[in-house]
Amino acid sequence: MQTIQIIALLSLAAACQQTPVKEQVHHDPPPTTEVLEPYQCGSVQRLHTLGGVFLASQPSAEDFAQAQLGGVRAVLDIRHDAETPDLNERAVVEGLGMTYLHRPWNGPDELTDAVFDDLRTILRDGEKPLLFHCGSANRVGAIWLAHRVLDGGLEVEAALAEAKTVGLKSPAYEQKALDYVRRQG
């Protein structure tokens, strides 16, 4: 049974890499793009990449293994533990040798200036390649909006378009991000 699981993981990892698994001895880093691009890895439903940051919906344990094989060094999880009761994400990520950062928030009331500040610092200065995720990428998009305007120098309209591409769909999160950007600018 263990051999079947290893073969399955290696097969899944191959789908996320540009070179065959047998050549992936050195764990080459994933691509670093200069524009937001869609990316595909395992069962992650929403996944985009820019500048060494992978913006995602919830990965599975197998997806984390693929990400690690592909060179991802850190995972930033903004979901509360209760949102994923069947997945001990910290154990999975750290067991794969990656850094696990847990900064949970959910709902407009929990999206404070301190949350924006903390997550922007990680996105700007943290270890990369970084996989940044929530459940659907809606929350990721809100943070991305503020980060791209304040740290990436994008105009608000362009950053908002990126955030929506990433997964932002909540008008309340959008408004919180735009208010934060206005107050910081």
Secondary structure as the mmCIF struct_conf table of DSSP 4:
data_model
#
loop_
_struct_conf.conf_type_id
_struct_conf.id
_struct_conf.beg_label_comp_id
_struct_conf.beg_label_asym_id
_struct_conf.beg_label_seq_id
_struct_conf.end_label_comp_id
_struct_conf.end_label_asym_id
_struct_conf.end_label_seq_id
HELX_RH_AL_P HELX_RH_AL_P1 GLN A 2 ALA A 15
TURN_TY1_P TURN_TY1_P1 CYS A 16 CYS A 16
BEND BEND1 GLN A 18 THR A 19
HELX_RH_3T_P HELX_RH_3T_P1 VAL A 21 GLU A 23
TURN_TY1_P TURN_TY1_P2 VAL A 25 HIS A 26
HELX_LH_PP_P HELX_LH_PP_P1 ASP A 28 PRO A 31
BEND BEND2 GLU A 34 VAL A 35
STRN STRN1 GLU A 37 PRO A 38
TURN_TY1_P TURN_TY1_P3 GLY A 42 SER A 43
BEND BEND3 GLN A 45 ARG A 46
STRN STRN2 LEU A 47 LEU A 50
TURN_TY1_P TURN_TY1_P4 GLY A 51 GLY A 52
STRN STRN3 VAL A 53 ALA A 56
BEND BEND4 SER A 57 SER A 57
HELX_LH_PP_P HELX_LH_PP_P2 GLN A 58 SER A 60
HELX_RH_AL_P HELX_RH_AL_P2 ALA A 61 LEU A 69
TURN_TY1_P TURN_TY1_P5 GLY A 70 GLY A 71
STRN STRN4 ALA A 74 ASP A 77
BEND BEND5 ARG A 79 ARG A 79
HELX_RH_3T_P HELX_RH_3T_P2 ASP A 81 GLU A 83
TURN_TY1_P TURN_TY1_P6 PRO A 85 ASP A 86
HELX_RH_AL_P HELX_RH_AL_P3 GLU A 89 GLY A 95
TURN_TY1_P TURN_TY1_P7 LEU A 96 GLY A 97
STRN STRN5 THR A 99 HIS A 102
BEND BEND6 GLY A 107 GLY A 107
HELX_RH_3T_P HELX_RH_3T_P3 PRO A 108 GLU A 110
HELX_RH_AL_P HELX_RH_AL_P4 ASP A 113 ASP A 125
BEND BEND7 GLY A 126 GLY A 126
BEND BEND8 LYS A 128 PRO A 129
STRN STRN6 LEU A 130 HIS A 133
BEND BEND9 GLY A 135 ALA A 137
HELX_RH_AL_P HELX_RH_AL_P5 ASN A 138 LEU A 150
TURN_TY1_P TURN_TY1_P8 ASP A 151 GLY A 152
HELX_RH_AL_P HELX_RH_AL_P6 VAL A 156 VAL A 166
TURN_TY1_P TURN_TY1_P9 GLY A 167 GLY A 167
HELX_RH_AL_P HELX_RH_AL_P7 PRO A 171 GLN A 184
#
